[in-house]
Amino acid sequence: MSMSDCFDYSSDDTEHDDQYGDEAFDNNQYDEDDFYHSDDQHSGRIQLSDYASEGTNRIDSEEESFNSNVVDSPGGKTKLWKPIVPKEFMPDVDATYQSLEEAVEMYKLYADKAGFGVRLNTVTRFGDKTIKRTYVVCNKMGKIPNRSTDNLDPEGTGRNKRNSNFRITDCKALIKFEREAQPPLETKEEKRYSKRARRLSYKDKEFIVRSATSNIGATKAHKLQASLQGGYENVGPEGVDYKKFRRKMGNIIGDKDAQLLVDKMNMRKDELPNYTFEYKCVDSVLNAMFWADETDKLYYKEFGDVISFDATFRTNKYGMIFVPFTAIDNHKHSINIGAGLLSNESIESYRWLLEAFLKAHGKHPQLVLTDQDPAILQAVEAIFPSSNHRLCMWHIMKKLQAKVSADFLKNIDFRKRFTKLVWNVYIEPEVFESKWKLLMRRFKLHEKRWFKDMYRDRKLWIPAYFKDMPLHGLMKTTSRSESVNSFFNKYSNSGNLLIYFMMNYDTAIGKQHNGQQKLEHDTKNAKHEMTLPSGLLEHAVAVYTKTVFYEVKKEIFKAVWYCSIDSVEMIDGWQVVMITQTDKSKQLKIKCKVELKFPEKEVKCSCNHFIRTGILCHHIFAVLKNNHVEEIPEQYILRRWRRDAISSHLLAMETEDDTFKLLIEAYNNIEYCLDHFKRSKEKLLEFVEKTRNLKQAAMEFVSSNLTSSDNDEEEIIRMLGIHSIPDEINIHPPSFIRTKGNGTKKRMVSAIEKVVAAAKKKTRMCIGCNQYVNHN
């Protein structure tokens, strides 16, 4: 019989206990321990009833020959017989036997030494008919029958009653054997399903939280952990355990979400240098907030001449609108210079946001690029009166398809003329206005309302009106803002709590800063091949970042191969040079005038390339090379393009606390050792032995410090980067916000989709032009 089939011994005399209650025996007469075992159960104890004590069922001589103690019960009405049996034959409470037969044989031997007989009594079985529980009782157990023994026949039936006797004395001696409810031993493969094996370690909890900061849910985090650990059998917790922990985090945060976020941001404001955080509440509900750290402010100081911002949605469960501010750094990459959350897109909300932005950075940008949102237009005009506001040309050109008929969309001549006119960066405003009017008359569009509105706002989007504005060519559309919004949306989702959103934002910013550090490293360590023996090229390598250098190199290359000098003359101390530029086919020719003044090395070109981009054009490089100038004039090397514009150490990501730093260091140390010891079995065994000792020390520490047991709430608070869960809630999150364009549950059909759908309809013959078209 297997270990799972073992039987436990215990005795039972509940009926006897109920009869005599809790009265104690006189310890001077006998030892109580000889009568009682655990749980008030009796072993080998025989109760003599009152009837037997009167002589009807006497103790025979054979029974009296055994050594025993006969005592009175506490009530004095019953005799109790305590057999004296050697200790080695006494049943042991909670003893275990390999089989039922062995257990019964033990009790038979005890009963034989005590002087009474036994028999099997009640048997309880499992569903599979195996024995679950059985009782072995005294053979004199049972209720005494209530009947007479008269041998006369008073009724004259002719039949005498039989004389009879019985030996039942209602003896209470019994023993119970019960099969242990012990489950079968688990195999090594099954141990990972036990509750202990599935318990989340701190590393598991941290992995769940860190995965969430990159918009990886609990289920995907479990799959990822299984892949990293080499299989699901190496991961203790199940996927449902990961989800339960994530749900527990949400339950702990609960309705304190907005309060926790504000407390966390205020904590950063107090602890981090030069950190700005502003928020606004309406009736104790979070309405708007803005934040910018030290790096954002440094970026704005160096690269804040041209900025853009655009709202994005579906970043949190409350529908708050996320508005990041974007600029271009010295590597020509998009960077964040601050961000905000709004509960609505009203003029008041945008005014508050721009005021907070201005308060944090202290100066107006030169150029602000946005879409055509009326609320943004009015807010920018009110808060940034000295800044130039430019509308996104991509949004405007996209609307063109919905503002003209399908015939115009098919008209290649119209599309070509219109596109060339509005994107032209070389013409003067007067030339644009005259050509616009001619185009409108030619195609009979001068009465169209949309074209009238666009012409009225021409100074907000036509490049000709930004010719004299420095760096206006860096941004002509909000595509960079759209790209940044898409970048942030990869790290967040529409079901985020606000505290989760901020963790996602921090991860995205960390990714952005890491990219900046990589670009700084590439610039510092890049080795460039000089295809041209030019001092200008060598000087450009020394001062510009890698990205900007490639653009300057392209301009110098064009100066050598595609530019020719037509004439040179001196006018009022200026060297005036006429340049002819050709393309690769030598067919397209462009005339430009370059003026150079010595000794200041002041230079200007009619193409305005330097004003648009901050980089000298190939026309100027051709003139400098012709005058044997080996270095780019200092005044034309903008600081925003220099390789030393930002110190790389300022881009280092902020860590959370000293404990987190130590954890990261511990993980890195272990990974480093495993990586270098994996090829040496001897070193690996030595390392494993040391880690075993450390594990044993950790187990001893846990067992000796009961308060050090896992506390999910404390760990969650630490992982969320907050000090504690507030008891009082003064700031509540907003209810779900319906932003512009939400409409009904049915998706809104855009004007472009309507035009495309109309173009696919079957056409009819127009009686005016006798053609199959969409008009009549």
N, C-alpha and C positions, 0 to 999 in steps of 0.2 A: 504494500500500500504506500502510495506516495505521501510526501509531507503534507500535501493539501488534504489528505484523507485522515489526518490525525484527529484524535478525540481528546477533548478536554474533560476533566473530571470536576464535578461540583455536586454538592448535596443539597437537598431541598426539604424543608419542613415548615412551609408557610402556614399550614393549617395548625400545627402545634404552636407556632409563635403567636398566632392570632388568639389561641385559646388562653395563653397565660400572660399575654401582654408584655409590658416592658419591665416587669418586676425582676430584680436581680436575685441570684442565688446567694446563699451564705458562703462566702469564700473560705470560711473556717471549715466547712464540711467537705468541699471538693474544689478543684481548680476549674474555673470557668472556661479556660482555653481548651480543656479536654472535651468540652461539650460543643463549642462553637467554632466555626471557621469563618472565612471571609463572607461578607454579605449576609450575616446571621443565618448561615446554613449549617445543618447538623450532620455529623458523620458517625455512622454506627451507633446511633442512639435509639433505644427501644422504649416506647411509651406503653406502660401497662394500664389498661383501662380500670375504672372502678369495679366493673363486673368481675374482672379477672382477680382483682385483689381480694374479693370476697370469697374466692375459692371455687367459683364455677369453672374457671380456666386457670388452674394453678400452675406455678412454675414447677416443672417436674424435677425429679432428683438429678437427672442427667444435666439439665441446664444449671442446677445449683452447684454441680461439681466444678464448673468453670469459675475462675477467679473473677469476681465482679463486685461492684459497689451498688447497693440498692438504696436509694434515697427517696425521700418524699418530695413531691413537687411543692412549689411555693404555696399552693392552696391546700395542701395536705390531703387531697382526694386521690392523687395518682402516684403510683410508684414509678420511678425512673431507674432503669438499669444501665449502668455504665460498665461495659466490659473492659477488662484489663488485658490489653493485647500488646505484645512487643512492638516497639516503635517502628521496626522495619516493615511490619505488616499493616501499619496504619495508612489509610488512603491519604494522599497529598492533594490538597485543593489546587486546582489549575495545572495539575500534572498532565502530560501529553503522552499518548500511546500511539503506536503505529497501526493498530487495528482494533476493532471493536472486541474481537475475541480475547485479545490480550488484556484489554481493560476489564472485561467481565470476569476473566479468570483471576485477576488481581483481587476483585471484590469478593469472589467466592472464597478465596484463600483467607481473606480477612474475616469473613463471616464464619468460616469453619473454626478459626482460632477463637472467635468471640462466642461461638456456641449457638448460632441460629442459621437457619437455611434461607436461601434466596431464590428468586425467580425473576424472569424478564417480565416487564409490564408494558406500558404504553410505548409505541414506536411511531415517530413522525418521520415522513420521507419527503425528499425533494421531488420535483416534477419528473426527474429521470429515474425514480424509484429507489435511488440510493438513500441510505439512512441519514437523516439529519440529526435526530435526537432520540435517545432511548432512556428508560428508567429501569433500574434493577432494585427490586423491593424485597422486603422480608416475606417469607412464604406464609406468615400469619397476618399479612396486611388484609384489610377489608372490614367492612362494617359488620358488627355482630348481629345475626338474624334475630328477629323478635317473634319467636314461636314456642309453643308448649311441647311437653314430652309425655302427655297422659296416655297410659296403655289400656284404659278402660273403654268400653263401648256403650256409653249411656243412651245413645239413640237406637240401639238394637239393630244396627245394620248388618251384624254378623261378621264385621271385620274390625279387628283391633288396630289401633294406631301403632306404628312402629317406633320402638325406642331409638333415639338418634343422639349423637353428640357431635361437636365440632371443635376445631382448634383455632379458629379465627379470633384474634385478640385486638384487632385494629392497631397493629404495630405501625409506628410511623417511620421506622428505619428505611431509608432509601438512598440511592445514589443516582445522579444524572450524568450521562455521557453525551456530549454534543460535538458534532463534527465542527472543526474550526472554520470560520468564515474567512479563511486566508486565501487571497487570489493566487493564481499560479505565478511563479516567478517570471518577471519580464526578461525577455531576451535583450541583448545589447541594442538590436535594431529598434525594439519597442520602447526603450527607455526615453528616447527623445520626444515621446508623446506624453510623458508624465507631466504633472503640474509643475514640479520643480524644474524640469528641463525647459519648460515653456516660459518660465519667468523672465521678464525683460531685464537685461542688465543695463547699467548706465550707458554703455556703449550703444546698445540697441536704441534706447530712448534718444540719445544724442543723434544717432543716424536718422531716426524718423524726423526729428526737428530740422536737422541740416538739409535733409532731402526736401522738406516742405519749403525751405527758403528758396529752392530752385524750382518750385512748382511741381514737385514730384510727390504724388499722393502716397498714402500708407501702403496700398497694394503694390504699386510699382516699386516702392522702396524695399518691400520684402523680396520682390523678384530680383531687384538689383543686388540686395544683400546675398541672396542665394548664389547669384552669378559670381560675386566677389569671393564668397567662401568656398566655391567649388562644388556646389550642389545643395539641395534643400536639406539633405541629411546632416549637413554641417551647421545648419541654422536651427537653434533651439525653438524660439517662438514661431508660431504659425502666423499666416497673413492676418487672421482675425485678431490676433493679439496686438499686431501693429495698429489695426484700425481702432481697437478698443482704447489704446493709449492716445491716439489722435483725438478720438471723441472725448476722452477724459480731459484733454487739454482744453477743448472747446467748452466743456461743462464748467471747468474752473474759471475760465475767462467770463463766460456768461454775458450778462448785461453790463459788465464793467469794462467792456471793450474800449469805448471812447475814453473813459477815465484812465485806463491803463496806458493808452497811447499818449495822452497828454502828459501823464506823470513821467513816462519814459522820455519824452522829448524835453520836458523841463529838467529832468535829471542830466541829460546830455548838455543842455544849456548851462547848467551849473558846473559840470565837470570838465567839459571840453573847451579848449581855448577858442575864442572868436566864433562861437556857434550861435546862430540866430534861429529862434523859434517864436512864431506868433500864431495865435489862434483867436477865433471869435465864436461866441456862443449866443444863441437866441433862445430864450426861455429854457436855459439849462441843456439845450441840444447843440451839439457841435455843428457849426455852420460853415466854417472855413478855417484853413490853417496854411502856413507857409514856413519852410525851413531851408536853411543853407549853412553848410559847414565851412570850415576854414579853407579847404581846397576849392570849394565852389567860389568863394570870394576872391581867392588868388587867381583863379581862372578868369573871372569877370574883370579883374583889374588889368590883366594882360590881353585878354581876347574879347572883351565886352563891347567892342565898337560896333559889331553887327550881331544881332541876336534874333531868334524867332521863338515863338511858343504856339502850341496848338493843344487843344483839349482832347483827351482820350477817355474812353469809357470801359466798363466791364472789368474793373480792377479790384472791386470789393463788393461785398454782399449788399451794401446799403445804396449802391449806385452813385456814390460821391464821385465827382469829376476830377480826374487827375490831370494836372497842368504842369508839365516839365518845361523849363526854360533851357534853350540850346544855343551854344556858340560853336565857333570853329577854332581849334587849337593850332599850334605851330607845326603840327604834322598833317594839317588839313583834315582832321578827324572831328566828329561831333562830340561835344563834351557837355556835361550838365552843369549849370550855374545856379541851381535852385529849383524848387518844385513846390507845388501847392495842391490842396484838395478843396473843392468847392461843392456846396450842396445844390447850387443852381448856376445857370449861365446868365444871370442878370447883369445889368450895367453896374449895380451896386457891388455885386460879388467881385467882378473883374477890377473895379476901382480899388476895392480893399486889397486884393491880391497884388496889384501893381504898386500900391502904396507900401505894402510890406516888402516887396522886392526892392523898391527904391530906398527904403529905410535900411535894409541890410547892406546894400552895395554903395550907397552914397552918391551915385552919379547917374546921369541919363545915358543911355546908349545912343550912338550916332544914328543907327538905322534899326528899325523894328519891323520884322516881317511876320504877317499873320494872314489868315484867310479873310473872307468878307463878312464875318459875323458882325452884325450891327452893334451888339453890346461891346465887343472888343474894339471896334472902331471908335466909339465914343469914349471908352475908358482910356485908350491909348492917347487920344487927343487931349484928355483932361489931365492925365498924370504925367505924360511925357511930352509937354508942349514944345520943347526944343529939339526933340528927336524927329527924324524923318520916318514916316510910316509908309511901308510898301506892302501892296497886296500880292498874294501868291498868283503868279501867272498861270501855273498849271491848273488851278481851280477855275480860273476865268476861261482858259481855252477849252477846258472840259465842258463848260456850259454852252460853248458855241454850238455844239452838236444838237442841243435841245432848242436853240433859239432861231435856227434857220431850217428851212424845209429840206426834205430829202434831196431835192434837185440841187441845192447848193452844196450839200455834202458830197454829191457825185461830181460836182463841178471842180475839176482839178485846178483850173486856172484861178478860181476864187480862193480856194484853200491855199494855194501857193502864194498868191499875192498878199493875202491877209496875214499869213504866218510870217512871211519875210518882212512885212512892214512892222508888226508889233514886236518882233524879236531883234530888230536891227539896233545895234549898240553904237553905230558910227554916225548916224544922222543927227541933225539938230532938231530941236522941238518944232521950229517953224516948218521945216521940211516934212516932218511927220504929219503935222496938222493939214497941210495942203494935200499930201498923198492920201490921207484918211478920207477927206472930203471927196476927192476924185473917185476913190474906191467905192464909197457909199453911193454916189450918183451912178456910177457905171453899173452896179448891180441892184440899184433901186432899193437900198437898205436905209436911206437917210431918214425914213419915217418910222423905222422899227424902234420900239421903246428901249429894248436892251442895248442896242448900239448907241442910242442917245445917252443912256446912263453910263456906259463904259467910256464914251468920249468926255462926258462931264468929269469923270473920276480919272482921266488919263494921267494926271500927275502922280497918282498913287500906284501905277503899275507899268507904264510905258518906260523902257530903259532910257529913251532920249532925255527924259526929264531928270535923270539921276547921273548925267554925264560928269558933272563936276563934284560929285560926292565921293570921297575916298572909300575904296573897298566895296563899292556898291555891287560889284560883280561877284562877290563871294556867295551871295544868296539871291536868287530870283524867284524861288519857289519855297514852299514849306516842306519840301521833300525830306530835308534833314530832320525836321520835327516829326514827320510821319515815320521816318526810319527809327528815330529814338522811341517814339510811342510803341512801334512794333517790337523794339528791343525790350522795353519794360514789360509789355504784355506777355512775352515769353516766360517771364518770371512771376507772373501773377495770374489770377483767375477771378471770375465774377462771384465766386463763393467765398472769397477771403474775408476774414475778420480784419478790422483795421490794424490790429497789432501784427497779424500775419502779413498784411500788405507792406507794412514798414520793414519787416524782416526780409521780404522779397525785394523791396527797393534797395536795402543795404547790400544784398547779394549782387544785384544788378550793377550798383555803383562800384562794388568791389571788382566785378568783372571789367568795368570800364577803366578803372584805375590801373588794373593789371595790364590792360592793353596799352595804356599810356606808358607804363614802365617798360614794356616790351619795345615800344617804338623808340623810347629814349636809349635803351640798350643797343638797338639796331643802329641808330644814328651814331652812337659813340664808337661802335666796333666795326662799322662798315668800311670795306676797302673798295675804292672806286677805281675803275680802269679809265685812264685819261686817253680818250680817243683823239683828242685834239691837243696840240702843244700850245696851250693858252694859259697865261697867268690868271685871266678872269675865271677860268674853270677851277684852278687850284684854290683861288680865293673863295669861290662859292662853296667848295667842299668844306672849308674851314669854318664858315660862318652859318650856313644854312642847315636845317634838319635834312634827313635823308630824302623825305618826300618832296620837299621844296627844291632841294638841289636837283632832282631829276627834271623838274619843270624848268629851272634855270638852265640846265644843261641842254634841254631841248631848244630853248630860245637861242643860246649861243651857237648851237649846231645850225639852226635856220639862218642865223646871221652870216655864217661862213658859206653856206651852200645855196641859199635862196635869195639873198639880198645883194643888190649891186648899187653902187653910188653913181648917180647921174651927174650931179653938180655940187660944188662946194663954193660958198662965198661968205664973206664977213659983212655983217650988218649990225652997226651999233655995238660992237664988241662981242657979238654972237656969231658963232660959226653955224651957218645955215646949210644943211645937207639934204639934198633930195634923194630919196631911196626908192628903188623899184623892187618890189617883191613879187616873185613868181611861185607857182606851185610845182609839184613834182613833174607834171607834164609840160611845164614851161609855157602854158597857154594863158592861165589867169594871171593878170598883172595888176598890182595895187601900188599906187603912188602914196608915199608918206613924206612928211617934212620933219626933220630932226634938227633941234637947235642945241648947241653946246657952248658953254661959256667957261673960259679959263680965267684965272686959275682955280675958281671955286668948284669947277667941274659940275656946274649946274646944267641939267639936261632936261629936255622935254620933247615929246613926240605927239604928232597930230592924231595918232591912233588911240591915245588915252589908256593904253594897256596898264601902265603903272598905277594910274588913279583907280582903275577898276579892280585890280588884283593885288597891288602892292609889290609886284615883281617887274623889273625892267623888261621891255620888249626886245625882240630880235633886231628891230630897226636901230635902237639905241646901242645895242651891243656891237652892231656893225660899225657905227660911228666911233665908239670907244676903241675898238680894235684898230680901226684905220688911223686913230691918233695915238696908238701904242700905249694905251692905258691898260695896265696890268692888274688893277684892282677895282672892284666895284666901289663907286663913291659911297662914303659912309652914310650920307644922308638918305640914300636910297636902299639901305638895308634895314628894313623895318624890324623892330624888336620882336614883333609877334611871330616872325618867321625864323628867328635865331634858334640855334640848338640849345642855348643856355637860357631861354626865356623862363623855363620852369625847372626848379631843382627836383631831381627824381626822388629824393628822400621824402619830399613833401607829399608824394603820391602814395606812400605806404598806408595800407589799410589799418584802421583802428581795431585792436583786439578788445575783447570784452572785459576780462579781468585776469588777475594773476593765476587763479585756479585754472582757467581755461588755457592759459599759456603753458602751465605745467602739464596739463593733460595732453596737449598737442605735442609737447616735447617728449613725453613718455611714449606716445604712439610712434613718433618718429624714431626714437631710440630703438624700440623693439623691431620696427620694420628694417632699420639699418642693420641691426645684428643678424636678423634672419636672412637678409639679402646677401650678407658676406659670409655667413656660416653654412649656408645651404649646401655647399660643395664639399664641406668637411664634416664627416660623421662624428669625429672626435669632438670638434668644437661645438657642433650642434647638441651632442649629448651633454656636454658641460654647461651649455647655455640653458637647456631644458631643466637640468638639475637645479640650477640657480633659481630659475623661475618657479620651480616646485616649492623651494624653500620660501620664496616670497609669497606664494599662494597660501602656504600653510600659516605663515605669519599673519596674512590678511584674514584667514578664517579664524584664527585665535583672537585677533583684534575685534572681529564682528561678534564672536561669542561672548567676549568680555565686556562689550559695550552695547547693551541692548538698545540704547537710544540711537545707535548708528545704523539701524535697519533702514531699508529703503523707504523713502518718503517721497511719493510721486509729486505731491504739491510743491515741496521745496525744490525738487529738481526741475520741475516745469518753470517755476518762478526764475530760477537761475538761467535756464535755457532761453527764456523770453527776454532776458536782459533787464529785468525789473527788480526792485528791492522787496516788494511785498504786494499782496492782494489787498486793495483798500477796503475798509469796512463800510465807508460811506461813499455814496455815488453822487457827485455833484454835476457831472457832465455825462450826458446820455448820447448814444449814437442816433443819427437821424433815421426816420423810417425810410422805406425804400423810395428813392427819388426817380421820378420819370423825367428824363432829360429830353432836349429838343429832338424831334423826329421819332419819338417812341410810338406815338399814335396808338392804334388799336393793336390787338395781338396779331392781326394780319400784317404781314410785311408791306411797307409802303413801296409802291412802284415808282422808280425815279423817272424824270422827264426823258432821259436818254433811252430807257427801256421802252417808254411809250412811243418814242420816235422810231426806234428799231422795229417794234411790233407793227407800227403803221406802215413802215416801208415793206414789210413782208406781205401785207394785204394785197389781194388781187386788185389791180388797177382798172379804171374805167376810161373810156374815151372822152376827152374834153372837147366840147363843141366849139371852143374858141381856137385851140391849137391843133385839133384833130390828131391828138396823140394819147396813148394809154399812160396816164399819169395819176398822181394822188390828189390832184385838184380838179375843180370843175369850172 
